[in-house]
Amino acid sequence: MIRITDTIAIDERAIEENFVRASGPGGQNVNKVSSAVQLRLDLGRAGLPPAVRARLEKLVGRQVSGEGVLLIRAYRHRTQERNRQDALDRLIELVRRAAVPPVPRRPTKPTAGSRRRRLDAKKKRATIKGLRHVQPIDE
């Protein structure tokens, strides 16, 4: 089990790692060594609470396939081990962010002062526009 928080842990059996060739720096070595990591997390088998799973799916968007598998690609580093750790760190960070429930919005009303300022501004604007109106002169 990979511990995320005190109450949330991911089952390691739900994680699958594939190593593929990476693009980018590495010289001739990049064509020979599979240093990039594709980390797949089966969300159905991960053991996440339903609320955390829903927030995680919303957070990562298109990184989750139709079968409920989260895919993280890591190819920043030249070594397989560093890319593997990078992918795992990114997964843990995503789940930590999803574990924090959103703060509920509490609707508020405008203050008395803000209502008064708004109405005063409207009156002032109406006065300015009213002064533009030319009154006909009775002779």
Backbone as CSV, one residue per row, in Angstrom:
resi,resn,N_x,N_y,N_z,CA_x,CA_y,CA_z,C_x,C_y,C_z
1,MET,0.844,-1.188,0.000,0.000,0.000,0.000,0.889,1.250,0.000
2,ILE,0.523,2.179,-0.854,1.229,3.459,-0.912,0.409,4.463,-0.118
3,ARG,0.961,4.931,0.991,0.239,5.842,1.868,0.237,7.246,1.281
4,ILE,-0.964,7.830,1.120,-1.125,9.180,0.591,-1.371,10.149,1.745
5,THR,-2.401,9.871,2.523,-2.692,10.641,3.736,-2.904,9.627,4.865
6,ASP,-3.334,10.107,6.014,-3.580,9.202,7.135,-4.709,8.219,6.835
7,THR,-5.665,8.644,6.023,-6.838,7.809,5.761,-6.868,7.219,4.358
8,ILE,-6.014,7.684,3.454,-6.056,7.228,2.062,-4.757,6.524,1.698
9,ALA,-4.911,5.361,1.088,-3.764,4.595,0.595,-4.150,3.964,-0.738
10,ILE,-3.162,3.800,-1.621,-3.393,3.193,-2.935,-2.833,1.775,-2.907
11,ASP,-3.619,0.839,-3.400,-3.171,-0.548,-3.496,-2.136,-0.648,-4.613
12,GLU,-0.948,-1.163,-4.288,0.141,-1.253,-5.265,-0.198,-2.178,-6.428
13,ARG,-1.108,-3.125,-6.214,-1.492,-4.044,-7.294,-2.277,-3.332,-8.385
14,ALA,-2.795,-2.141,-8.100,-3.551,-1.371,-9.096,-2.625,-0.558,-9.999
15,ILE,-1.321,-0.539,-9.676,-0.353,0.244,-10.456,0.418,-0.684,-11.385
16,GLU,0.534,-0.245,-12.623,1.304,-0.991,-13.617,2.268,-0.015,-14.280
17,GLU,3.519,-0.435,-14.429,4.532,0.417,-15.053,5.046,-0.231,-16.325
18,ASN,5.126,0.563,-17.387,5.728,0.123,-18.642,6.862,1.079,-18.958
19,PHE,7.954,0.536,-19.454,9.092,1.365,-19.814,9.198,1.417,-21.333
20,VAL,9.275,2.632,-21.849,9.337,2.847,-23.295,10.482,3.792,-23.608
21,ARG,10.819,3.893,-24.877,11.878,4.808,-25.283,11.359,6.238,-25.214
22,ALA,12.195,7.110,-24.710,11.811,8.512,-24.554,12.399,9.343,-25.685
23,SER,11.725,10.431,-25.986,12.305,11.400,-26.906,13.073,12.415,-26.078
24,GLY,13.796,13.292,-26.730,14.493,14.340,-26.008,15.967,14.043,-25.825
25,PRO,16.611,14.707,-24.847,18.055,14.598,-24.684,18.482,13.186,-24.284
26,GLY,19.690,12.844,-24.641,20.220,11.543,-24.276,21.226,11.041,-25.291
27,GLY,21.359,11.763,-26.389,22.350,11.385,-27.391,22.026,10.049,-28.026
28,GLN,23.049,9.274,-28.316,22.853,7.974,-28.944,22.138,7.007,-28.010
29,ASN,22.259,7.242,-26.729,21.663,6.364,-25.732,20.137,6.356,-25.821
30,VAL,19.544,7.455,-26.276,18.086,7.578,-26.288,17.459,6.548,-27.220
31,ASN,18.181,6.093,-28.226,17.635,5.112,-29.159,17.777,3.675,-28.670
32,LYS,18.526,3.463,-27.605,18.803,2.105,-27.148,18.127,1.745,-25.835
33,VAL,17.890,2.732,-24.998,17.431,2.468,-23.634,15.992,2.942,-23.455
34,SER,15.176,2.108,-22.830,13.788,2.481,-22.530,13.762,3.149,-21.168
35,SER,13.934,4.459,-21.157,14.025,5.161,-19.877,12.731,5.871,-19.492
36,ALA,11.830,6.084,-20.425,10.561,6.739,-20.097,9.632,5.745,-19.412
37,VAL,8.764,6.253,-18.543,7.851,5.405,-17.783,6.412,5.789,-18.103
38,GLN,5.588,4.785,-18.331,4.144,4.975,-18.425,3.540,4.288,-17.211
39,LEU,3.067,5.078,-16.263,2.469,4.541,-15.046,0.963,4.519,-15.242
40,ARG,0.360,3.359,-15.036,-1.092,3.214,-15.172,-1.671,2.838,-13.809
41,LEU,-2.698,3.580,-13.417,-3.386,3.296,-12.162,-4.830,2.946,-12.493
42,ASP,-5.222,1.719,-12.165,-6.605,1.292,-12.353,-7.412,1.852,-11.180
43,LEU,-8.215,2.855,-11.449,-8.936,3.541,-10.366,-9.952,2.626,-9.684
44,GLY,-10.453,1.647,-10.401,-11.401,0.712,-9.808,-10.759,-0.181,-8.752
45,ARG,-9.492,-0.512,-8.941,-8.778,-1.391,-8.010,-7.919,-0.626,-7.013
46,ALA,-7.838,0.687,-7.126,-6.926,1.468,-6.286,-7.375,1.577,-4.836
47,GLY,-8.662,1.395,-4.568,-9.146,1.476,-3.196,-9.355,2.893,-2.704
48,LEU,-9.626,3.816,-3.629,-9.868,5.209,-3.244,-11.334,5.399,-2.860
49,PRO,-11.622,6.267,-1.889,-13.018,6.583,-1.581,-13.700,7.196,-2.807
50,PRO,-14.999,6.964,-2.972,-15.700,7.450,-4.173,-15.583,8.963,-4.401
51,ALA,-15.625,9.747,-3.340,-15.527,11.205,-3.489,-14.150,11.605,-3.994
52,VAL,-13.109,10.964,-3.466,-11.734,11.269,-3.886,-11.539,10.839,-5.335
53,ARG,-12.074,9.674,-5.688,-11.951,9.195,-7.075,-12.629,10.154,-8.048
54,ALA,-13.819,10.633,-7.695,-14.540,11.558,-8.573,-13.763,12.863,-8.749
55,ARG,-13.204,13.396,-7.644,-12.421,14.629,-7.746,-11.144,14.407,-8.541
56,LEU,-10.524,13.224,-8.395,-9.308,12.901,-9.145,-9.612,12.824,-10.645
57,GLU,-10.709,12.177,-11.009,-11.085,12.079,-12.427,-11.346,13.460,-13.017
58,LYS,-11.979,14.319,-12.248,-12.240,15.680,-12.727,-10.939,16.473,-12.830
59,LEU,-10.030,16.256,-11.891,-8.766,16.983,-11.852,-7.864,16.632,-13.036
60,VAL,-7.760,15.351,-13.367,-6.841,14.937,-14.427,-7.476,14.961,-15.808
61,GLY,-8.790,14.989,-15.881,-9.473,15.139,-17.165,-9.212,13.992,-18.118
62,ARG,-8.598,14.284,-19.263,-8.435,13.306,-20.330,-7.325,12.291,-20.064
63,GLN,-6.623,12.418,-18.951,-5.600,11.419,-18.617,-6.231,10.114,-18.161
64,VAL,-7.544,10.116,-17.887,-8.245,8.903,-17.490,-8.932,8.343,-18.726
65,SER,-8.692,7.051,-18.996,-9.306,6.413,-20.157,-10.758,6.063,-19.851
66,GLY,-11.442,5.583,-20.858,-12.840,5.186,-20.683,-13.000,4.018,-19.731
67,GLU,-11.958,3.198,-19.583,-12.015,2.042,-18.674,-11.677,2.430,-17.242
68,GLY,-11.395,3.689,-16.985,-11.066,4.136,-15.632,-9.613,3.913,-15.263
69,VAL,-8.718,4.046,-16.236,-7.286,3.883,-15.982,-6.604,5.232,-16.160
70,LEU,-5.914,5.674,-15.118,-5.174,6.931,-15.148,-3.784,6.658,-15.707
71,LEU,-3.365,7.436,-16.705,-2.063,7.256,-17.343,-1.191,8.467,-17.065
72,ILE,-0.017,8.226,-16.496,0.961,9.280,-16.245,2.233,8.904,-16.990
73,ARG,2.704,9.813,-17.839,3.946,9.581,-18.578,5.050,10.420,-17.949
74,ALA,6.204,9.800,-17.721,7.338,10.506,-17.135,8.560,10.251,-17.999
75,TYR,9.121,11.332,-18.558,10.317,11.189,-19.400,11.229,12.398,-19.264
76,ARG,11.156,13.088,-18.144,11.972,14.284,-17.922,13.450,13.958,-17.716
77,HIS,13.705,12.830,-17.082,15.069,12.485,-16.696,15.646,11.440,-17.644
78,ARG,16.954,11.248,-17.550,17.631,10.309,-18.439,17.622,8.881,-17.922
79,THR,17.383,8.708,-16.632,17.427,7.351,-16.087,16.024,6.833,-15.805
80,GLN,15.902,5.539,-15.943,14.628,4.871,-15.716,14.156,5.063,-14.275
81,GLU,15.071,4.929,-13.342,14.702,5.021,-11.924,14.187,6.415,-11.557
82,ARG,14.847,7.453,-12.059,14.391,8.821,-11.745,13.039,9.102,-12.389
83,ASN,12.824,8.606,-13.601,11.518,8.780,-14.246,10.436,8.011,-13.500
84,ARG,10.789,6.834,-13.011,9.842,6.023,-12.253,9.428,6.751,-10.971
85,GLN,10.411,7.322,-10.275,10.116,8.062,-9.045,9.319,9.324,-9.354
86,ASP,9.642,9.981,-10.464,8.919,11.188,-10.880,7.451,10.867,-11.134
87,ALA,7.172,9.765,-11.831,5.788,9.374,-12.121,5.037,9.067,-10.827
88,LEU,5.684,8.357,-9.916,5.045,8.018,-8.646,4.794,9.270,-7.808
89,ASP,5.746,10.196,-7.782,5.572,11.454,-7.045,4.405,12.257,-7.611
90,ARG,4.307,12.297,-8.938,3.210,13.036,-9.563,1.865,12.397,-9.249
91,LEU,1.816,11.060,-9.233,0.579,10.362,-8.878,0.171,10.696,-7.451
92,ILE,1.118,10.632,-6.525,0.819,10.921,-5.116,0.334,12.357,-4.959
93,GLU,0.972,13.292,-5.660,0.563,14.697,-5.572,-0.858,14.894,-6.111
94,LEU,-1.190,14.221,-7.219,-2.543,14.329,-7.783,-3.589,13.804,-6.798
95,VAL,-3.306,12.655,-6.185,-4.269,12.077,-5.245,-4.383,12.950,-4.001
96,ARG,-3.271,13.535,-3.555,-3.336,14.456,-2.399,-4.211,15.662,-2.711
97,ARG,-4.054,16.210,-3.913,-4.884,17.361,-4.299,-6.347,16.975,-4.385
98,ALA,-6.636,15.752,-4.864,-8.016,15.294,-4.974,-8.611,14.952,-3.613
99,ALA,-7.762,14.661,-2.637,-8.247,14.278,-1.308,-8.792,15.468,-0.526
100,VAL,-8.423,16.676,-0.920,-8.880,17.866,-0.207,-10.262,18.246,-0.739
101,PRO,-11.297,18.165,0.112,-12.635,18.512,-0.373,-12.738,20.014,-0.633
102,PRO,-13.506,20.408,-1.642,-13.630,21.836,-1.929,-14.389,22.551,-0.813
103,VAL,-14.032,23.787,-0.581,-14.708,24.586,0.440,-16.067,25.006,-0.119
104,PRO,-17.158,24.700,0.601,-18.470,25.061,0.067,-18.642,26.572,0.008
105,ARG,-19.271,27.035,-1.068,-19.497,28.462,-1.236,-20.705,28.870,-0.417
106,ARG,-20.538,29.913,0.353,-21.647,30.444,1.134,-22.109,31.737,0.475
107,PRO,-23.325,31.768,-0.027,-23.783,32.975,-0.702,-23.844,34.154,0.272
108,THR,-23.428,35.306,-0.182,-23.443,36.497,0.662,-24.301,37.567,0.006
109,LYS,-24.746,38.506,0.807,-25.527,39.631,0.291,-24.633,40.859,0.269
110,PRO,-24.921,41.786,-0.656,-24.125,43.009,-0.662,-24.333,43.789,0.639
111,THR,-23.287,44.452,1.096,-23.382,45.220,2.332,-24.225,46.465,2.094
112,ALA,-24.699,47.050,3.192,-25.516,48.267,3.083,-24.706,49.388,2.445
113,GLY,-23.430,49.472,2.804,-22.570,50.516,2.242,-22.385,50.358,0.745
114,SER,-22.200,49.121,0.288,-22.004,48.917,-1.157,-23.283,49.213,-1.931
115,ARG,-24.442,48.891,-1.341,-25.717,49.226,-2.012,-25.885,50.738,-2.104
116,ARG,-25.551,51.431,-1.022,-25.677,52.888,-1.001,-24.739,53.530,-2.037
117,ARG,-23.477,53.062,-2.094,-22.528,53.608,-3.068,-23.013,53.365,-4.501
118,ARG,-23.579,52.183,-4.746,-24.078,51.867,-6.085,-25.212,52.810,-6.471
119,LEU,-26.140,53.030,-5.563,-27.264,53.912,-5.863,-26.815,55.367,-6.016
120,ASP,-25.853,55.791,-5.188,-25.313,57.152,-5.326,-24.651,57.334,-6.686
121,ALA,-23.902,56.327,-7.136,-23.246,56.408,-8.446,-24.282,56.476,-9.556
122,LYS,-25.370,55.716,-9.405,-26.430,55.747,-10.428,-27.103,57.124,-10.474
123,LYS,-27.334,57.709,-9.285,-27.963,59.041,-9.252,-27.058,60.080,-9.893
124,LYS,-25.766,60.007,-9.582,-24.816,60.963,-10.143,-24.773,60.832,-11.664
125,ARG,-24.744,59.606,-12.162,-24.700,59.361,-13.601,-25.981,59.879,-14.266
126,ALA,-27.135,59.645,-13.616,-28.414,60.119,-14.156,-28.434,61.643,-14.219
127,THR,-27.865,62.287,-13.200,-27.806,63.751,-13.190,-26.950,64.255,-14.343
128,ILE,-25.791,63.651,-14.563,-24.896,64.053,-15.658,-25.615,63.914,-16.991
129,LYS,-26.303,62.802,-17.179,-26.998,62.587,-18.449,-28.183,63.540,-18.588
130,GLY,-28.827,63.831,-17.475,-29.959,64.764,-17.519,-29.531,66.171,-17.906
131,LEU,-28.332,66.583,-17.498,-27.828,67.908,-17.835,-27.524,68.036,-19.324
132,ARG,-27.346,66.922,-20.014,-27.075,66.960,-21.453,-28.338,67.289,-22.251
133,HIS,-29.487,67.064,-21.660,-30.744,67.284,-22.365,-30.991,68.791,-22.482
134,VAL,-31.196,69.259,-23.706,-31.384,70.689,-23.955,-32.869,70.993,-23.815
135,GLN,-33.165,71.986,-22.943,-34.560,72.414,-22.756,-34.892,73.474,-23.808
136,PRO,-36.049,73.356,-24.444,-36.432,74.422,-25.405,-36.736,75.723,-24.671
137,ILE,-36.391,76.838,-25.285,-36.609,78.160,-24.675,-37.964,78.699,-25.187
138,ASP,-38.843,79.064,-24.223,-40.156,79.613,-24.584,-40.025,81.108,-24.765
139,GLU,-40.373,81.592,-25.935,-40.311,83.027,-26.174,-41.643,83.600,-26.517
